[in-house]
Amino acid sequence: MKILVTGGAGFIGSNFIRYQLKNYDDQIINVDKLSYAGNLDNLKDVENNSNYQFRQLDICDQEKIDHLMHQGIDYIVNFAAESHVDRSIDDPSVFVKTNVEGTQSLLDLALKFGVKKFVQISTDEVYGSLGSEGKFKEDSPLNPSSPYSASKAAADLLVKAYAKTYQLPVNITRSSNNFGPYQYPEKLIPLFIINALNNRKLPLYGDGSNIRDWIYVKDHCRAVDLVMRRGENGQTYNIGASNEKSNLEITKKILELLSKSELLIKHVEDRKGHDYRYAVDSSKIKDQLGWEAEYDYDRAMQITLNWYLDHKDWWKKLL
């Protein structure tokens, strides 16, 4: 079968493509406009695979994506998104364009060409902030705090509307914070690894008490694959690994693994509208699809750290 992966040159999308090519004989068509976070170096090791092809296209360019759809696309997996909260605070319009209008354009094409399933890759941030107790379930109210999460929530609602109005087969996945190889170094873990390696300050928002549930990217990709192939049409699936850590804990872990002083931590003014805590209940995907995270936090952090140590040429180009 043929799978159209949008945003496949980004962090999670490239890891998903690599997972597909390793485990299946399906055809993968990667569409990415190669904005600042899209990087073909993320897929150097598979660029000559006979089951893989790349097209530099914007998902908002419906005419060109329409032409591509004539290849006979079976599944669309939409990773394409502007995703950095700080950037969304500076310029929300870019996020609305890509995350909302781009998703709507893809939904129209999925409907027109009768795809077997449209999988929308969302985020736990659409639920908003949690207190110190509880976890979000798939039917928890959407209460986004940032322009980024609001744009993703809007896209989710469009996906649900196309499922109800047009009976388009869809799934939505909402994962917790990802980490692992090929993550663009504006995000917390790669940024702090690189800064620590260079003995630069690690700019930690506020007192660092904000809590996130962290999942290794390969576990997330395996979950998305299961949802694409076996998920019940119309359903949303939370994906989390129950690794709740404060930003300060993450920071100290990185410094510990690199044998660096905690004096490198620099507390900076907190992010506007900074959510306190995210945590998702993943029992649905576990019970229905048999998914479990395979990587524990400590092992995954060590693997991630080693990857950035071994791939300095990759991230130095991005600085």
C-alpha positions as CSV (number, residue, x, y, z in Angstrom):
1,M,0.0,0.0,0.0
2,K,1.0,3.7,-0.3
3,I,1.3,6.0,2.7
4,L,1.5,9.7,2.3
5,V,3.4,11.1,5.3
6,T,3.3,14.9,5.6
7,G,6.0,16.7,7.6
8,G,8.2,13.6,7.2
9,A,11.4,15.5,7.2
10,G,10.8,16.7,10.8
11,F,11.7,15.1,14.1
12,I,8.8,12.7,14.7
13,G,7.8,12.3,11.0
14,S,11.3,11.2,10.0
15,N,11.5,8.6,12.8
16,F,8.1,7.3,11.7
17,I,9.2,6.9,8.1
18,R,12.3,5.1,9.2
19,Y,10.1,2.7,11.3
20,Q,7.8,2.0,8.4
21,L,10.7,1.3,6.0
22,K,12.3,-1.0,8.5
23,N,9.2,-3.0,9.3
24,Y,7.1,-3.1,6.2
25,D,7.3,-3.3,2.4
26,D,4.8,-0.4,1.9
27,Q,5.5,2.6,-0.4
28,I,6.2,5.9,1.6
29,I,5.7,9.3,0.0
30,N,7.1,12.0,2.1
31,V,5.8,15.6,1.6
32,D,7.5,18.4,3.5
33,K,7.9,22.1,2.6
34,L,11.3,22.1,4.4
35,S,10.8,25.0,6.7
36,Y,13.5,25.7,9.3
37,A,12.7,22.4,11.2
38,G,12.4,20.2,8.1
39,N,15.7,18.6,7.3
40,L,16.5,16.0,4.7
41,D,19.6,15.1,6.7
42,N,17.1,13.4,9.0
43,L,16.5,10.8,6.3
44,K,19.9,10.4,4.7
45,D,20.1,6.8,5.6
46,V,16.9,5.9,3.7
47,E,16.8,8.4,0.8
48,N,17.8,5.8,-1.7
49,N,15.4,3.2,-0.5
50,S,13.2,2.0,-3.4
51,N,10.1,2.2,-1.3
52,Y,10.7,5.9,-0.4
53,Q,10.2,9.1,-2.3
54,F,10.3,12.7,-1.3
55,R,8.4,15.7,-2.6
56,Q,9.1,19.3,-1.4
57,L,5.5,20.6,-1.1
58,D,3.5,22.7,1.2
59,I,0.3,20.9,2.5
60,C,-1.5,24.2,1.9
61,D,-0.8,23.9,-1.8
62,Q,-3.8,21.7,-2.6
63,E,-3.3,21.7,-6.3
64,K,0.1,20.1,-6.1
65,I,-0.9,17.6,-3.4
66,D,-3.9,16.7,-5.5
67,H,-1.6,15.8,-8.4
68,L,0.4,13.6,-6.0
69,M,-2.7,11.9,-4.8
70,H,-3.3,10.4,-8.2
71,Q,-0.6,7.9,-7.4
72,G,-3.2,6.0,-5.4
73,I,-2.7,7.0,-1.7
74,D,-4.2,4.5,0.8
75,Y,-3.3,6.4,4.0
76,I,-2.5,9.9,5.0
77,V,-0.5,10.5,8.2
78,N,-0.4,14.2,9.0
79,F,2.7,15.1,11.0
80,A,3.1,18.5,9.2
81,A,2.8,21.2,11.8
82,E,4.3,24.3,13.3
83,S,5.0,23.1,16.8
84,H,7.1,25.4,18.9
85,V,5.1,27.2,21.5
86,D,7.4,30.2,21.8
87,R,7.3,30.8,18.0
88,S,3.5,30.6,18.2
89,I,3.4,33.3,20.8
90,D,5.5,35.5,18.5
91,D,3.5,34.9,15.3
92,P,0.3,32.9,15.6
93,S,-0.7,33.4,12.0
94,V,1.9,30.9,10.7
95,F,0.4,28.3,13.0
96,V,-3.1,28.9,11.9
97,K,-2.1,28.7,8.3
98,T,-0.2,25.4,8.5
99,N,-1.9,23.6,11.4
100,V,-5.5,24.6,10.6
101,E,-5.8,25.5,6.9
102,G,-3.2,22.8,5.9
103,T,-5.1,20.1,7.7
104,Q,-8.4,21.2,6.1
105,S,-6.8,21.1,2.7
106,L,-5.5,17.5,3.3
107,L,-9.0,16.5,4.6
108,D,-10.6,17.6,1.4
109,L,-8.1,15.6,-0.6
110,A,-8.6,12.5,1.6
111,L,-12.3,12.8,1.0
112,K,-11.9,13.4,-2.8
113,F,-9.6,10.4,-3.3
114,G,-11.3,8.0,-0.8
115,V,-8.3,7.2,1.4
116,K,-8.7,4.3,3.7
117,K,-7.8,6.4,6.7
118,F,-6.6,9.9,7.6
119,V,-4.5,10.0,10.8
120,Q,-4.1,13.3,12.5
121,I,-1.0,13.6,14.7
122,S,-2.0,16.0,17.5
123,T,-0.7,16.7,21.0
124,D,-1.6,16.5,24.7
125,E,-1.3,20.3,24.8
126,V,-4.9,20.6,23.3
127,Y,-6.2,19.6,26.8
128,G,-4.6,22.6,28.5
129,S,-3.0,22.5,31.9
130,L,-3.5,20.0,34.8
131,G,-3.1,20.4,38.5
132,S,-1.0,18.0,40.5
133,E,-3.5,15.2,40.2
134,G,-5.3,13.3,37.5
135,K,-4.7,12.6,33.8
136,F,-6.4,13.6,30.6
137,K,-8.6,11.1,28.9
138,E,-9.6,11.2,25.2
139,D,-13.0,12.7,26.1
140,S,-11.5,15.4,28.3
141,P,-12.5,19.0,27.2
142,L,-10.2,20.8,24.9
143,N,-8.8,23.9,26.7
144,P,-5.6,25.0,24.8
145,S,-3.5,27.7,26.3
146,S,-1.1,28.8,23.5
147,P,-1.7,29.8,19.8
148,Y,0.1,26.5,19.0
149,S,-2.2,24.3,21.0
150,A,-5.2,26.2,19.9
151,S,-4.3,25.6,16.3
152,K,-3.9,21.9,16.9
153,A,-7.2,21.8,18.8
154,A,-8.9,23.5,15.9
155,A,-7.4,21.0,13.5
156,D,-8.6,18.1,15.7
157,L,-12.2,19.5,15.6
158,L,-12.0,19.7,11.8
159,V,-10.9,16.1,11.6
160,K,-13.8,15.1,13.8
161,A,-16.2,17.1,11.7
162,Y,-15.1,15.4,8.5
163,A,-15.6,12.1,10.1
164,K,-19.2,12.9,11.2
165,T,-20.3,14.9,8.2
166,Y,-18.7,13.0,5.4
167,Q,-18.0,9.6,7.1
168,L,-14.3,10.1,6.4
169,P,-12.3,7.3,8.2
170,V,-10.0,9.1,10.6
171,N,-8.0,8.7,13.8
172,I,-6.5,11.3,16.0
173,T,-3.4,10.6,18.2
174,R,-2.4,12.9,21.1
175,S,1.0,12.1,22.5
176,S,2.9,13.5,25.4
177,N,6.3,15.2,24.9
178,N,8.6,13.3,22.6
179,F,12.4,13.1,22.8
180,G,15.1,11.2,20.8
181,P,17.3,11.4,17.7
182,Y,16.8,14.2,15.1
183,Q,14.9,16.6,17.4
184,Y,15.4,20.2,16.3
185,P,17.7,21.9,18.9
186,E,15.2,24.6,19.9
187,K,13.4,22.0,22.0
188,L,14.3,21.5,25.7
189,I,16.3,18.3,25.7
190,P,18.4,18.8,22.6
191,L,18.9,22.4,23.4
192,F,20.2,21.7,26.9
193,I,22.3,18.8,25.7
194,I,24.0,21.0,23.1
195,N,24.4,23.9,25.5
196,A,25.9,21.8,28.2
197,L,28.4,20.2,25.8
198,N,29.5,23.7,24.9
199,N,29.5,24.9,28.5
200,R,26.8,27.4,27.8
201,K,24.0,28.3,30.1
202,L,20.8,26.3,30.1
203,P,17.9,28.8,30.1
204,L,15.2,27.2,32.3
205,Y,11.8,28.8,32.4
206,G,10.7,30.1,35.9
207,D,11.6,27.7,38.7
208,G,11.6,24.7,36.4
209,S,8.6,23.1,38.3
210,N,6.5,22.6,35.2
211,I,5.8,18.9,34.6
212,R,5.6,16.9,31.3
213,D,5.1,13.3,30.5
214,W,8.0,12.2,28.3
215,I,7.9,9.5,25.6
216,Y,10.8,8.2,23.5
217,V,10.0,8.9,19.9
218,K,10.3,5.3,18.7
219,D,7.6,4.3,21.1
220,H,5.4,7.0,19.8
221,C,6.0,6.0,16.2
222,R,5.1,2.4,17.0
223,A,1.9,3.6,18.5
224,V,1.0,5.7,15.5
225,D,1.6,2.7,13.2
226,L,-0.8,0.6,15.3
227,V,-3.5,3.3,15.2
228,M,-3.1,3.7,11.4
229,R,-3.4,-0.1,10.8
230,R,-5.8,-1.2,13.5
231,G,-7.3,1.8,15.1
232,E,-11.1,2.0,15.2
233,N,-12.4,4.6,12.7
234,G,-13.4,7.9,14.3
235,Q,-11.5,7.2,17.5
236,T,-8.9,9.4,19.3
237,Y,-6.0,7.7,21.1
238,N,-3.8,9.2,23.9
239,I,-0.1,8.1,23.8
240,G,2.0,8.5,26.9
241,A,4.7,6.6,28.7
242,S,4.0,7.7,32.3
243,N,7.4,9.4,32.7
244,E,6.3,12.6,34.4
245,K,9.3,14.8,35.1
246,S,9.6,18.5,35.9
247,N,11.7,20.6,33.6
248,L,14.2,21.0,36.4
249,E,14.5,17.2,36.8
250,I,15.2,16.9,33.1
251,T,17.8,19.6,33.2
252,K,19.6,18.0,36.2
253,K,19.5,14.6,34.5
254,I,21.2,16.0,31.4
255,L,23.9,17.7,33.5
256,E,24.4,14.5,35.5
257,L,24.9,12.3,32.4
258,L,27.4,14.8,30.9
259,S,29.2,15.3,34.3
260,K,28.5,19.0,34.1
261,S,27.9,21.5,37.0
262,E,24.4,22.6,37.9
263,L,25.9,26.1,37.9
264,L,25.1,26.0,34.1
265,I,21.4,26.3,34.9
266,K,20.1,29.9,34.4
267,H,16.6,30.6,35.5
268,V,14.9,32.9,33.0
269,E,11.5,34.7,32.9
270,D,8.7,32.2,32.5
271,R,6.9,31.6,29.2
272,K,3.6,33.4,28.8
273,G,0.7,31.2,29.6
274,H,3.0,28.4,30.6
275,D,0.9,25.3,31.4
276,Y,1.9,23.6,34.7
277,R,1.4,20.0,34.0
278,Y,0.5,17.6,31.2
279,A,-0.3,13.9,31.7
280,V,-2.4,11.5,29.5
281,D,-4.2,8.3,30.3
282,S,-3.0,5.8,27.7
283,S,-5.2,2.9,28.8
284,K,-7.4,3.0,25.7
285,I,-4.5,2.3,23.2
286,K,-3.1,-0.3,25.6
287,D,-6.5,-2.1,26.0
288,Q,-7.7,-1.8,22.4
289,L,-4.4,-2.1,20.4
290,G,-2.0,-3.8,22.9
291,W,0.5,-1.0,22.8
292,E,3.0,-0.5,25.6
293,A,6.1,1.7,25.8
294,E,9.2,-0.3,25.4
295,Y,11.8,2.2,26.4
296,D,12.1,3.3,30.1
297,Y,13.0,6.9,30.7
298,D,16.6,6.4,31.9
299,R,17.5,4.1,29.0
300,A,15.9,6.4,26.5
301,M,17.7,9.5,27.9
302,Q,21.1,7.7,27.7
303,I,20.4,6.6,24.1
304,T,19.3,10.2,23.2
305,L,22.4,11.7,24.8
306,N,24.7,9.3,23.0
307,W,23.0,10.1,19.7
308,Y,23.7,13.8,20.1
309,L,27.3,13.1,21.1
310,D,27.8,10.9,18.1
311,H,26.1,13.2,15.6
312,K,27.7,16.6,16.2
313,D,27.9,17.2,12.5
314,W,24.1,16.9,12.3
315,W,23.3,19.5,14.9
316,K,26.2,21.9,14.3
317,K,24.7,22.7,10.9
318,L,21.5,23.9,12.6
319,L,23.1,26.3,15.1
